[in-house]
Amino acid sequence: MRLAALIDWEEFDREWGALFSQTQGAPALPTRLIAGLHYLKHLYKLSDEEVVRRWVENPYQQYFCGETYFQHQLPIHPAPR
């Protein structure tokens, strides 16, 4: 929770926001979720599938990625490798 407070999450919105289209494809996911999942994946050396499975079971990881309430479903569909 302390680390989440130290990160400038709006910087990800500013840097990545232009890369997402408002008119094409599926609705964009929050940049904090994507950045947080990538960080957790790198930190714990996890696959796409492992990071989202752990996220569902861990309220601290969910908070880190921007959730305010505990979620019970995968945040994204993990891409198979």
PDB file with SEQRES, HELIX, SHEET and CRYST1 records, atoms N, CA, C and O in Angstrom:
SEQRES   1 A   81  MET ARG LEU ALA ALA LEU ILE ASP TRP GLU GLU PHE ASP          
SEQRES   2 A   81  ARG GLU TRP GLY ALA LEU PHE SER GLN THR GLN GLY ALA          
SEQRES   3 A   81  PRO ALA LEU PRO THR ARG LEU ILE ALA GLY LEU HIS TYR          
SEQRES   4 A   81  LEU LYS HIS LEU TYR LYS LEU SER ASP GLU GLU VAL VAL          
SEQRES   5 A   81  ARG ARG TRP VAL GLU ASN PRO TYR GLN GLN TYR PHE CYS          
SEQRES   6 A   81  GLY GLU THR TYR PHE GLN HIS GLN LEU PRO ILE HIS PRO          
SEQRES   7 A   81  ALA PRO ARG                                                  
HELIX    1 AA1 ARG A    2  LEU A    6  1                                   5    
HELIX    2 AA2 TRP A    9  TRP A   16  1                                   8    
HELIX    3 AA3 GLY A   17  LEU A   19  5                                   3    
HELIX    4 AA4 THR A   31  TYR A   44  1                                  14    
HELIX    5 AA5 ASP A   48  GLU A   57  1                                  10    
HELIX    6 AA6 PRO A   59  PHE A   64  1                                   6    
CRYST1    1.000    1.000    1.000  90.00  90.00  90.00 P 1           1          
ATOM      1  N   MET A   1       0.825  -1.180   0.000  1.00  0.00           N  
ATOM      2  CA  MET A   1       0.000   0.000   0.000  1.00  0.00           C  
ATOM      3  C   MET A   1       0.877   1.253   0.000  1.00  0.00           C  
ATOM      4  O   MET A   1       0.537   2.258  -0.624  1.00  0.00           O  
ATOM      5  N   ARG A   2       2.005   1.183   0.704  1.00  0.00           N  
ATOM      6  CA  ARG A   2       2.904   2.342   0.721  1.00  0.00           C  
ATOM      7  C   ARG A   2       3.506   2.593  -0.662  1.00  0.00           C  
ATOM      8  O   ARG A   2       3.621   3.737  -1.100  1.00  0.00           O  
ATOM      9  N   LEU A   3       3.888   1.512  -1.340  1.00  0.00           N  
ATOM     10  CA  LEU A   3       4.461   1.671  -2.676  1.00  0.00           C  
ATOM     11  C   LEU A   3       3.441   2.292  -3.627  1.00  0.00           C  
ATOM     12  O   LEU A   3       3.792   3.155  -4.432  1.00  0.00           O  
ATOM     13  N   ALA A   4       2.198   1.867  -3.543  1.00  0.00           N  
ATOM     14  CA  ALA A   4       1.152   2.417  -4.409  1.00  0.00           C  
ATOM     15  C   ALA A   4       1.023   3.927  -4.230  1.00  0.00           C  
ATOM     16  O   ALA A   4       0.761   4.648  -5.193  1.00  0.00           O  
ATOM     17  N   ALA A   5       1.205   4.400  -3.011  1.00  0.00           N  
ATOM     18  CA  ALA A   5       1.101   5.834  -2.736  1.00  0.00           C  
ATOM     19  C   ALA A   5       2.299   6.618  -3.282  1.00  0.00           C  
ATOM     20  O   ALA A   5       2.199   7.827  -3.492  1.00  0.00           O  
ATOM     21  N   LEU A   6       3.415   5.951  -3.509  1.00  0.00           N  
ATOM     22  CA  LEU A   6       4.623   6.625  -3.993  1.00  0.00           C  
ATOM     23  C   LEU A   6       4.678   6.756  -5.513  1.00  0.00           C  
ATOM     24  O   LEU A   6       5.444   7.561  -6.042  1.00  0.00           O  
ATOM     25  N   ILE A   7       3.879   5.978  -6.201  1.00  0.00           N  
ATOM     26  CA  ILE A   7       3.923   5.961  -7.671  1.00  0.00           C  
ATOM     27  C   ILE A   7       3.006   7.038  -8.238  1.00  0.00           C  
ATOM     28  O   ILE A   7       1.874   7.206  -7.783  1.00  0.00           O  
ATOM     29  N   ASP A   8       3.502   7.762  -9.228  1.00  0.00           N  
ATOM     30  CA  ASP A   8       2.689   8.762  -9.928  1.00  0.00           C  
ATOM     31  C   ASP A   8       1.896   8.057 -11.028  1.00  0.00           C  
ATOM     32  O   ASP A   8       2.325   8.006 -12.181  1.00  0.00           O  
ATOM     33  N   TRP A   9       0.746   7.520 -10.662  1.00  0.00           N  
ATOM     34  CA  TRP A   9      -0.059   6.738 -11.597  1.00  0.00           C  
ATOM     35  C   TRP A   9      -0.562   7.581 -12.757  1.00  0.00           C  
ATOM     36  O   TRP A   9      -0.779   7.052 -13.847  1.00  0.00           O  
ATOM     37  N   GLU A  10      -0.753   8.878 -12.549  1.00  0.00           N  
ATOM     38  CA  GLU A  10      -1.222   9.752 -13.624  1.00  0.00           C  
ATOM     39  C   GLU A  10      -0.191   9.873 -14.740  1.00  0.00           C  
ATOM     40  O   GLU A  10      -0.538  10.160 -15.886  1.00  0.00           O  
ATOM     41  N   GLU A  11       1.075   9.653 -14.401  1.00  0.00           N  
ATOM     42  CA  GLU A  11       2.119   9.672 -15.425  1.00  0.00           C  
ATOM     43  C   GLU A  11       1.882   8.564 -16.457  1.00  0.00           C  
ATOM     44  O   GLU A  11       2.120   8.761 -17.649  1.00  0.00           O  
ATOM     45  N   PHE A  12       1.418   7.411 -15.998  1.00  0.00           N  
ATOM     46  CA  PHE A  12       1.096   6.333 -16.936  1.00  0.00           C  
ATOM     47  C   PHE A  12      -0.057   6.747 -17.843  1.00  0.00           C  
ATOM     48  O   PHE A  12      -0.040   6.454 -19.038  1.00  0.00           O  
ATOM     49  N   ASP A  13      -1.057   7.424 -17.288  1.00  0.00           N  
ATOM     50  CA  ASP A  13      -2.159   7.918 -18.112  1.00  0.00           C  
ATOM     51  C   ASP A  13      -1.654   8.893 -19.176  1.00  0.00           C  
ATOM     52  O   ASP A  13      -2.049   8.816 -20.339  1.00  0.00           O  
ATOM     53  N   ARG A  14      -0.790   9.798 -18.770  1.00  0.00           N  
ATOM     54  CA  ARG A  14      -0.263  10.794 -19.720  1.00  0.00           C  
ATOM     55  C   ARG A  14       0.587  10.125 -20.805  1.00  0.00           C  
ATOM     56  O   ARG A  14       0.470  10.465 -21.982  1.00  0.00           O  
ATOM     57  N   GLU A  15       1.431   9.189 -20.415  1.00  0.00           N  
ATOM     58  CA  GLU A  15       2.344   8.567 -21.372  1.00  0.00           C  
ATOM     59  C   GLU A  15       1.658   7.529 -22.255  1.00  0.00           C  
ATOM     60  O   GLU A  15       1.938   7.451 -23.451  1.00  0.00           O  
ATOM     61  N   TRP A  16       0.769   6.739 -21.682  1.00  0.00           N  
ATOM     62  CA  TRP A  16       0.142   5.639 -22.420  1.00  0.00           C  
ATOM     63  C   TRP A  16      -1.205   6.006 -23.029  1.00  0.00           C  
ATOM     64  O   TRP A  16      -1.672   5.332 -23.948  1.00  0.00           O  
ATOM     65  N   GLY A  17      -1.830   7.059 -22.530  1.00  0.00           N  
ATOM     66  CA  GLY A  17      -3.180   7.413 -22.979  1.00  0.00           C  
ATOM     67  C   GLY A  17      -3.302   7.599 -24.474  1.00  0.00           C  
ATOM     68  O   GLY A  17      -4.297   7.191 -25.073  1.00  0.00           O  
ATOM     69  N   ALA A  18      -2.310   8.205 -25.077  1.00  0.00           N  
ATOM     70  CA  ALA A  18      -2.349   8.452 -26.519  1.00  0.00           C  
ATOM     71  C   ALA A  18      -2.266   7.170 -27.340  1.00  0.00           C  
ATOM     72  O   ALA A  18      -2.577   7.178 -28.531  1.00  0.00           O  
ATOM     73  N   LEU A  19      -1.856   6.084 -26.725  1.00  0.00           N  
ATOM     74  CA  LEU A  19      -1.717   4.820 -27.450  1.00  0.00           C  
ATOM     75  C   LEU A  19      -3.032   4.049 -27.572  1.00  0.00           C  
ATOM     76  O   LEU A  19      -3.110   3.062 -28.304  1.00  0.00           O  
ATOM     77  N   PHE A  20      -4.062   4.500 -26.856  1.00  0.00           N  
ATOM     78  CA  PHE A  20      -5.350   3.813 -26.856  1.00  0.00           C  
ATOM     79  C   PHE A  20      -6.359   4.593 -27.678  1.00  0.00           C  
ATOM     80  O   PHE A  20      -6.455   5.815 -27.571  1.00  0.00           O  
ATOM     81  N   SER A  21      -7.110   3.875 -28.498  1.00  0.00           N  
ATOM     82  CA  SER A  21      -8.129   4.485 -29.346  1.00  0.00           C  
ATOM     83  C   SER A  21      -9.481   4.454 -28.643  1.00  0.00           C  
ATOM     84  O   SER A  21      -9.861   3.437 -28.063  1.00  0.00           O  
ATOM     85  N   GLN A  22     -10.198   5.558 -28.697  1.00  0.00           N  
ATOM     86  CA  GLN A  22     -11.540   5.622 -28.113  1.00  0.00           C  
ATOM     87  C   GLN A  22     -12.594   5.049 -29.056  1.00  0.00           C  
ATOM     88  O   GLN A  22     -13.724   4.799 -28.637  1.00  0.00           O  
ATOM     89  N   THR A  23     -12.238   4.838 -30.325  1.00  0.00           N  
ATOM     90  CA  THR A  23     -13.236   4.438 -31.312  1.00  0.00           C  
ATOM     91  C   THR A  23     -13.037   3.045 -31.892  1.00  0.00           C  
ATOM     92  O   THR A  23     -13.899   2.570 -32.630  1.00  0.00           O  
ATOM     93  N   GLN A  24     -11.932   2.375 -31.584  1.00  0.00           N  
ATOM     94  CA  GLN A  24     -11.665   1.065 -32.163  1.00  0.00           C  
ATOM     95  C   GLN A  24     -11.398   0.038 -31.080  1.00  0.00           C  
ATOM     96  O   GLN A  24     -10.835   0.345 -30.029  1.00  0.00           O  
ATOM     97  N   GLY A  25     -11.815  -1.191 -31.361  1.00  0.00           N  
ATOM     98  CA  GLY A  25     -11.501  -2.299 -30.464  1.00  0.00           C  
ATOM     99  C   GLY A  25     -12.288  -2.268 -29.164  1.00  0.00           C  
ATOM    100  O   GLY A  25     -13.246  -1.510 -29.017  1.00  0.00           O  
ATOM    101  N   ALA A  26     -11.871  -3.095 -28.238  1.00  0.00           N  
ATOM    102  CA  ALA A  26     -12.515  -3.181 -26.924  1.00  0.00           C  
ATOM    103  C   ALA A  26     -12.184  -1.936 -26.106  1.00  0.00           C  
ATOM    104  O   ALA A  26     -11.166  -1.287 -26.346  1.00  0.00           O  
ATOM    105  N   PRO A  27     -13.037  -1.604 -25.147  1.00  0.00           N  
ATOM    106  CA  PRO A  27     -12.727  -0.446 -24.298  1.00  0.00           C  
ATOM    107  C   PRO A  27     -11.385  -0.640 -23.589  1.00  0.00           C  
ATOM    108  O   PRO A  27     -11.048  -1.741 -23.154  1.00  0.00           O  
ATOM    109  N   ALA A  28     -10.638   0.440 -23.485  1.00  0.00           N  
ATOM    110  CA  ALA A  28      -9.320   0.384 -22.837  1.00  0.00           C  
ATOM    111  C   ALA A  28      -9.488   0.119 -21.345  1.00  0.00           C  
ATOM    112  O   ALA A  28     -10.438   0.593 -20.722  1.00  0.00           O  
ATOM    113  N   LEU A  29      -8.569  -0.634 -20.788  1.00  0.00           N  
ATOM    114  CA  LEU A  29      -8.532  -0.883 -19.349  1.00  0.00           C  
ATOM    115  C   LEU A  29      -7.771   0.252 -18.671  1.00  0.00           C  
ATOM    116  O   LEU A  29      -6.989   0.941 -19.325  1.00  0.00           O  
ATOM    117  N   PRO A  30      -7.986   0.457 -17.377  1.00  0.00           N  
ATOM    118  CA  PRO A  30      -7.252   1.511 -16.679  1.00  0.00           C  
ATOM    119  C   PRO A  30      -5.736   1.291 -16.768  1.00  0.00           C  
ATOM    120  O   PRO A  30      -5.246   0.174 -16.597  1.00  0.00           O  
ATOM    121  N   THR A  31      -5.014   2.369 -17.035  1.00  0.00           N  
ATOM    122  CA  THR A  31      -3.562   2.247 -17.157  1.00  0.00           C  
ATOM    123  C   THR A  31      -2.933   1.790 -15.842  1.00  0.00           C  
ATOM    124  O   THR A  31      -1.914   1.099 -15.852  1.00  0.00           O  
ATOM    125  N   ARG A  32      -3.531   2.170 -14.711  1.00  0.00           N  
ATOM    126  CA  ARG A  32      -2.973   1.718 -13.426  1.00  0.00           C  
ATOM    127  C   ARG A  32      -3.054   0.201 -13.303  1.00  0.00           C  
ATOM    128  O   ARG A  32      -2.130  -0.428 -12.788  1.00  0.00           O  
ATOM    129  N   LEU A  33      -4.139  -0.386 -13.765  1.00  0.00           N  
ATOM    130  CA  LEU A  33      -4.274  -1.841 -13.733  1.00  0.00           C  
ATOM    131  C   LEU A  33      -3.188  -2.496 -14.580  1.00  0.00           C  
ATOM    132  O   LEU A  33      -2.528  -3.435 -14.136  1.00  0.00           O  
ATOM    133  N   ILE A  34      -3.007  -2.000 -15.789  1.00  0.00           N  
ATOM    134  CA  ILE A  34      -2.022  -2.591 -16.695  1.00  0.00           C  
ATOM    135  C   ILE A  34      -0.608  -2.400 -16.157  1.00  0.00           C  
ATOM    136  O   ILE A  34       0.176  -3.349 -16.135  1.00  0.00           O  
ATOM    137  N   ALA A  35      -0.273  -1.191 -15.723  1.00  0.00           N  
ATOM    138  CA  ALA A  35       1.062  -0.925 -15.173  1.00  0.00           C  
ATOM    139  C   ALA A  35       1.304  -1.749 -13.914  1.00  0.00           C  
ATOM    140  O   ALA A  35       2.388  -2.299 -13.725  1.00  0.00           O  
ATOM    141  N   GLY A  36       0.292  -1.832 -13.054  1.00  0.00           N  
ATOM    142  CA  GLY A  36       0.428  -2.598 -11.816  1.00  0.00           C  
ATOM    143  C   GLY A  36       0.634  -4.077 -12.074  1.00  0.00           C  
ATOM    144  O   GLY A  36       1.483  -4.707 -11.443  1.00  0.00           O  
ATOM    145  N   LEU A  37      -0.134  -4.637 -12.996  1.00  0.00           N  
ATOM    146  CA  LEU A  37       0.024  -6.054 -13.320  1.00  0.00           C  
ATOM    147  C   LEU A  37       1.398  -6.337 -13.922  1.00  0.00           C  
ATOM    148  O   LEU A  37       2.019  -7.353 -13.612  1.00  0.00           O  
ATOM    149  N   HIS A  38       1.867  -5.441 -14.780  1.00  0.00           N  
ATOM    150  CA  HIS A  38       3.207  -5.631 -15.357  1.00  0.00           C  
ATOM    151  C   HIS A  38       4.278  -5.568 -14.270  1.00  0.00           C  
ATOM    152  O   HIS A  38       5.230  -6.348 -14.290  1.00  0.00           O  
ATOM    153  N   TYR A  39       4.126  -4.646 -13.329  1.00  0.00           N  
ATOM    154  CA  TYR A  39       5.088  -4.549 -12.240  1.00  0.00           C  
ATOM    155  C   TYR A  39       5.093  -5.828 -11.400  1.00  0.00           C  
ATOM    156  O   TYR A  39       6.153  -6.377 -11.102  1.00  0.00           O  
ATOM    157  N   LEU A  40       3.901  -6.299 -11.021  1.00  0.00           N  
ATOM    158  CA  LEU A  40       3.797  -7.518 -10.210  1.00  0.00           C  
ATOM    159  C   LEU A  40       4.357  -8.728 -10.965  1.00  0.00           C  
ATOM    160  O   LEU A  40       5.025  -9.583 -10.383  1.00  0.00           O  
ATOM    161  N   LYS A  41       4.076  -8.784 -12.249  1.00  0.00           N  
ATOM    162  CA  LYS A  41       4.583  -9.879 -13.081  1.00  0.00           C  
ATOM    163  C   LYS A  41       6.108  -9.890 -13.071  1.00  0.00           C  
ATOM    164  O   LYS A  41       6.725 -10.944 -12.921  1.00  0.00           O  
ATOM    165  N   HIS A  42       6.709  -8.723 -13.231  1.00  0.00           N  
ATOM    166  CA  HIS A  42       8.171  -8.622 -13.233  1.00  0.00           C  
ATOM    167  C   HIS A  42       8.744  -8.900 -11.842  1.00  0.00           C  
ATOM    168  O   HIS A  42       9.721  -9.636 -11.709  1.00  0.00           O  
ATOM    169  N   LEU A  43       8.142  -8.318 -10.815  1.00  0.00           N  
ATOM    170  CA  LEU A  43       8.641  -8.460  -9.447  1.00  0.00           C  
ATOM    171  C   LEU A  43       8.705  -9.915  -9.005  1.00  0.00           C  
ATOM    172  O   LEU A  43       9.693 -10.355  -8.417  1.00  0.00           O  
ATOM    173  N   TYR A  44       7.633 -10.660  -9.296  1.00  0.00           N  
ATOM    174  CA  TYR A  44       7.550 -12.050  -8.837  1.00  0.00           C  
ATOM    175  C   TYR A  44       7.913 -13.069  -9.921  1.00  0.00           C  
ATOM    176  O   TYR A  44       7.815 -14.276  -9.704  1.00  0.00           O  
ATOM    177  N   LYS A  45       8.334 -12.571 -11.091  1.00  0.00           N  
ATOM    178  CA  LYS A  45       8.730 -13.446 -12.207  1.00  0.00           C  
ATOM    179  C   LYS A  45       7.609 -14.429 -12.565  1.00  0.00           C  
ATOM    180  O   LYS A  45       7.800 -15.645 -12.560  1.00  0.00           O  
ATOM    181  N   LEU A  46       6.429 -13.865 -12.875  1.00  0.00           N  
ATOM    182  CA  LEU A  46       5.229 -14.654 -13.152  1.00  0.00           C  
ATOM    183  C   LEU A  46       4.863 -14.609 -14.624  1.00  0.00           C  
ATOM    184  O   LEU A  46       5.254 -13.692 -15.347  1.00  0.00           O  
ATOM    185  N   SER A  47       4.117 -15.598 -15.054  1.00  0.00           N  
ATOM    186  CA  SER A  47       3.535 -15.578 -16.398  1.00  0.00           C  
ATOM    187  C   SER A  47       2.284 -14.702 -16.365  1.00  0.00           C  
ATOM    188  O   SER A  47       1.838 -14.285 -15.296  1.00  0.00           O  
ATOM    189  N   ASP A  48       1.725 -14.429 -17.538  1.00  0.00           N  
ATOM    190  CA  ASP A  48       0.472 -13.676 -17.602  1.00  0.00           C  
ATOM    191  C   ASP A  48      -0.622 -14.370 -16.800  1.00  0.00           C  
ATOM    192  O   ASP A  48      -1.363 -13.737 -16.048  1.00  0.00           O  
ATOM    193  N   GLU A  49      -0.704 -15.685 -16.977  1.00  0.00           N  
ATOM    194  CA  GLU A  49      -1.747 -16.460 -16.287  1.00  0.00           C  
ATOM    195  C   GLU A  49      -1.558 -16.410 -14.774  1.00  0.00           C  
ATOM    196  O   GLU A  49      -2.527 -16.258 -14.029  1.00  0.00           O  
ATOM    197  N   GLU A  50      -0.309 -16.539 -14.320  1.00  0.00           N  
ATOM    198  CA  GLU A  50      -0.039 -16.563 -12.879  1.00  0.00           C  
ATOM    199  C   GLU A  50      -0.322 -15.216 -12.225  1.00  0.00           C  
ATOM    200  O   GLU A  50      -0.869 -15.169 -11.124  1.00  0.00           O  
ATOM    201  N   VAL A  51       0.039 -14.132 -12.880  1.00  0.00           N  
ATOM    202  CA  VAL A  51      -0.155 -12.826 -12.251  1.00  0.00           C  
ATOM    203  C   VAL A  51      -1.629 -12.504 -12.065  1.00  0.00           C  
ATOM    204  O   VAL A  51      -1.997 -11.939 -11.035  1.00  0.00           O  
ATOM    205  N   VAL A  52      -2.492 -12.843 -13.026  1.00  0.00           N  
ATOM    206  CA  VAL A  52      -3.915 -12.539 -12.836  1.00  0.00           C  
ATOM    207  C   VAL A  52      -4.560 -13.499 -11.837  1.00  0.00           C  
ATOM    208  O   VAL A  52      -5.487 -13.107 -11.128  1.00  0.00           O  
ATOM    209  N   ARG A  53      -4.095 -14.737 -11.764  1.00  0.00           N  
ATOM    210  CA  ARG A  53      -4.634 -15.667 -10.761  1.00  0.00           C  
ATOM    211  C   ARG A  53      -4.276 -15.201  -9.347  1.00  0.00           C  
ATOM    212  O   ARG A  53      -5.113 -15.235  -8.445  1.00  0.00           O  
ATOM    213  N   ARG A  54      -3.042 -14.771  -9.166  1.00  0.00           N  
ATOM    214  CA  ARG A  54      -2.640 -14.252  -7.842  1.00  0.00           C  
ATOM    215  C   ARG A  54      -3.393 -12.977  -7.495  1.00  0.00           C  
ATOM    216  O   ARG A  54      -3.779 -12.770  -6.344  1.00  0.00           O  
ATOM    217  N   TRP A  55      -3.602 -12.125  -8.492  1.00  0.00           N  
ATOM    218  CA  TRP A  55      -4.315 -10.868  -8.283  1.00  0.00           C  
ATOM    219  C   TRP A  55      -5.707 -11.115  -7.711  1.00  0.00           C  
ATOM    220  O   TRP A  55      -6.141 -10.406  -6.803  1.00  0.00           O  
ATOM    221  N   VAL A  56      -6.403 -12.111  -8.235  1.00  0.00           N  
ATOM    222  CA  VAL A  56      -7.760 -12.422  -7.773  1.00  0.00           C  
ATOM    223  C   VAL A  56      -7.762 -12.825  -6.300  1.00  0.00           C  
ATOM    224  O   VAL A  56      -8.733 -12.565  -5.590  1.00  0.00           O  
ATOM    225  N   GLU A  57      -6.697 -13.449  -5.841  1.00  0.00           N  
ATOM    226  CA  GLU A  57      -6.632 -13.948  -4.463  1.00  0.00           C  
ATOM    227  C   GLU A  57      -6.018 -12.953  -3.482  1.00  0.00           C  
ATOM    228  O   GLU A  57      -6.024 -13.211  -2.278  1.00  0.00           O  
ATOM    229  N   ASN A  58      -5.493 -11.835  -3.950  1.00  0.00           N  
ATOM    230  CA  ASN A  58      -4.707 -10.964  -3.091  1.00  0.00           C  
ATOM    231  C   ASN A  58      -5.260  -9.538  -3.061  1.00  0.00           C  
ATOM    232  O   ASN A  58      -5.101  -8.802  -4.034  1.00  0.00           O  
ATOM    233  N   PRO A  59      -5.906  -9.136  -1.962  1.00  0.00           N  
ATOM    234  CA  PRO A  59      -6.472  -7.780  -1.901  1.00  0.00           C  
ATOM    235  C   PRO A  59      -5.399  -6.691  -1.946  1.00  0.00           C  
ATOM    236  O   PRO A  59      -5.672  -5.587  -2.416  1.00  0.00           O  
ATOM    237  N   TYR A  60      -4.194  -6.976  -1.472  1.00  0.00           N  
ATOM    238  CA  TYR A  60      -3.123  -5.979  -1.528  1.00  0.00           C  
ATOM    239  C   TYR A  60      -2.700  -5.702  -2.964  1.00  0.00           C  
ATOM    240  O   TYR A  60      -2.455  -4.554  -3.334  1.00  0.00           O  
ATOM    241  N   GLN A  61      -2.614  -6.754  -3.769  1.00  0.00           N  
ATOM    242  CA  GLN A  61      -2.273  -6.562  -5.175  1.00  0.00           C  
ATOM    243  C   GLN A  61      -3.400  -5.832  -5.902  1.00  0.00           C  
ATOM    244  O   GLN A  61      -3.146  -5.002  -6.774  1.00  0.00           O  
ATOM    245  N   GLN A  62      -4.634  -6.139  -5.545  1.00  0.00           N  
ATOM    246  CA  GLN A  62      -5.756  -5.440  -6.162  1.00  0.00           C  
ATOM    247  C   GLN A  62      -5.715  -3.957  -5.820  1.00  0.00           C  
ATOM    248  O   GLN A  62      -5.922  -3.114  -6.693  1.00  0.00           O  
ATOM    249  N   TYR A  63      -5.451  -3.631  -4.565  1.00  0.00           N  
ATOM    250  CA  TYR A  63      -5.341  -2.226  -4.158  1.00  0.00           C  
ATOM    251  C   TYR A  63      -4.199  -1.545  -4.921  1.00  0.00           C  
ATOM    252  O   TYR A  63      -4.354  -0.425  -5.408  1.00  0.00           O  
ATOM    253  N   PHE A  64      -3.063  -2.221  -5.019  1.00  0.00           N  
ATOM    254  CA  PHE A  64      -1.920  -1.676  -5.739  1.00  0.00           C  
ATOM    255  C   PHE A  64      -2.295  -1.323  -7.180  1.00  0.00           C  
ATOM    256  O   PHE A  64      -1.813  -0.331  -7.726  1.00  0.00           O  
ATOM    257  N   CYS A  65      -3.154  -2.136  -7.790  1.00  0.00           N  
ATOM    258  CA  CYS A  65      -3.562  -1.924  -9.177  1.00  0.00           C  
ATOM    259  C   CYS A  65      -4.773  -1.005  -9.317  1.00  0.00           C  
ATOM    260  O   CYS A  65      -5.308  -0.844 -10.413  1.00  0.00           O  
ATOM    261  N   GLY A  66      -5.209  -0.398  -8.203  1.00  0.00           N  
ATOM    262  CA  GLY A  66      -6.254   0.618  -8.287  1.00  0.00           C  
ATOM    263  C   GLY A  66      -7.642   0.231  -7.843  1.00  0.00           C  
ATOM    264  O   GLY A  66      -8.548   1.063  -7.896  1.00  0.00           O  
ATOM    265  N   GLU A  67      -7.848  -0.991  -7.408  1.00  0.00           N  
ATOM    266  CA  GLU A  67      -9.183  -1.396  -6.957  1.00  0.00           C  
ATOM    267  C   GLU A  67      -9.468  -0.830  -5.563  1.00  0.00           C  
ATOM    268  O   GLU A  67      -8.562  -0.676  -4.745  1.00  0.00           O  
ATOM    269  N   THR A  68     -10.728  -0.527  -5.313  1.00  0.00           N  
ATOM    270  CA  THR A  68     -11.135  -0.048  -3.990  1.00  0.00           C  
ATOM    271  C   THR A  68     -11.958  -1.096  -3.249  1.00  0.00           C  
ATOM    272  O   THR A  68     -12.120  -1.019  -2.031  1.00  0.00           O  
ATOM    273  N   TYR A  69     -12.476  -2.074  -3.989  1.00  0.00           N  
ATOM    274  CA  TYR A  69     -13.227  -3.177  -3.401  1.00  0.00           C  
ATOM    275  C   TYR A  69     -12.624  -4.488  -3.882  1.00  0.00           C  
ATOM    276  O   TYR A  69     -12.108  -4.570  -4.997  1.00  0.00           O  
ATOM    277  N   PHE A  70     -12.690  -5.512  -3.041  1.00  0.00           N  
ATOM    278  CA  PHE A  70     -12.150  -6.819  -3.401  1.00  0.00           C  
ATOM    279  C   PHE A  70     -12.910  -7.391  -4.583  1.00  0.00           C  
ATOM    280  O   PHE A  70     -14.140  -7.443  -4.573  1.00  0.00           O  
ATOM    281  N   GLN A  71     -12.176  -7.820  -5.602  1.00  0.00           N  
ATOM    282  CA  GLN A  71     -12.750  -8.384  -6.821  1.00  0.00           C  
ATOM    283  C   GLN A  71     -12.607  -9.899  -6.815  1.00  0.00           C  
ATOM    284  O   GLN A  71     -11.660 -10.441  -6.244  1.00  0.00           O  
ATOM    285  N   HIS A  72     -13.558 -10.578  -7.457  1.00  0.00           N  
ATOM    286  CA  HIS A  72     -13.549 -12.036  -7.471  1.00  0.00           C  
ATOM    287  C   HIS A  72     -13.370 -12.609  -8.873  1.00  0.00           C  
ATOM    288  O   HIS A  72     -13.380 -13.827  -9.052  1.00  0.00           O  
ATOM    289  N   GLN A  73     -13.207 -11.743  -9.859  1.00  0.00           N  
ATOM    290  CA  GLN A  73     -13.030 -12.204 -11.233  1.00  0.00           C  
ATOM    291  C   GLN A  73     -11.694 -11.694 -11.762  1.00  0.00           C  
ATOM    292  O   GLN A  73     -11.159 -10.697 -11.275  1.00  0.00           O  
ATOM    293  N   LEU A  74     -11.169 -12.386 -12.757  1.00  0.00           N  
ATOM    294  CA  LEU A  74      -9.916 -11.969 -13.372  1.00  0.00           C  
ATOM    295  C   LEU A  74     -10.065 -10.556 -13.919  1.00  0.00           C  
ATOM    296  O   LEU A  74     -11.101 -10.227 -14.495  1.00  0.00           O  
ATOM    297  N   PRO A  75      -9.045  -9.713 -13.750  1.00  0.00           N  
ATOM    298  CA  PRO A  75      -9.135  -8.344 -14.246  1.00  0.00           C  
ATOM    299  C   PRO A  75      -9.041  -8.260 -15.762  1.00  0.00           C  
ATOM    300  O   PRO A  75      -9.604  -7.358 -16.383  1.00  0.00           O  
ATOM    301  N   ILE A  76      -8.326  -9.206 -16.347  1.00  0.00           N  
ATOM    302  CA  ILE A  76      -8.170  -9.295 -17.802  1.00  0.00           C  
ATOM    303  C   ILE A  76      -8.039 -10.773 -18.153  1.00  0.00           C  
ATOM    304  O   ILE A  76      -7.776 -11.607 -17.287  1.00  0.00           O  
ATOM    305  N   HIS A  77      -8.221 -11.079 -19.406  1.00  0.00           N  
ATOM    306  CA  HIS A  77      -8.014 -12.442 -19.870  1.00  0.00           C  
ATOM    307  C   HIS A  77      -6.522 -12.609 -20.139  1.00  0.00           C  
ATOM    308  O   HIS A  77      -5.968 -11.888 -20.968  1.00  0.00           O  
ATOM    309  N   PRO A  78      -5.862 -13.541 -19.460  1.00  0.00           N  
ATOM    310  CA  PRO A  78      -4.426 -13.706 -19.680  1.00  0.00           C  
ATOM    311  C   PRO A  78      -4.142 -14.248 -21.068  1.00  0.00           C  
ATOM    312  O   PRO A  78      -4.813 -15.165 -21.542  1.00  0.00           O  
ATOM    313  N   ALA A  79      -3.141 -13.671 -21.712  1.00  0.00           N  
ATOM    314  CA  ALA A  79      -2.751 -14.134 -23.039  1.00  0.00           C  
ATOM    315  C   ALA A  79      -1.909 -15.400 -22.889  1.00  0.00           C  
ATOM    316  O   ALA A  79      -0.925 -15.396 -22.149  1.00  0.00           O  
ATOM    317  N   PRO A  80      -2.277 -16.483 -23.577  1.00  0.00           N  
ATOM    318  CA  PRO A  80      -1.453 -17.695 -23.504  1.00  0.00           C  
ATOM    319  C   PRO A  80      -0.112 -17.456 -24.184  1.00  0.00           C  
ATOM    320  O   PRO A  80      -0.007 -16.705 -25.154  1.00  0.00           O  
ATOM    321  N   ARG A  81       0.893 -18.106 -23.656  1.00  0.00           N  
ATOM    322  CA  ARG A  81       2.240 -17.963 -24.242  1.00  0.00           C  
ATOM    323  C   ARG A  81       2.555 -19.171 -25.081  1.00  0.00           C  
ATOM    324  O   ARG A  81       3.637 -19.253 -25.663  1.00  0.00           O  
TER     325      ARG A  81                                                      
END                                                                             
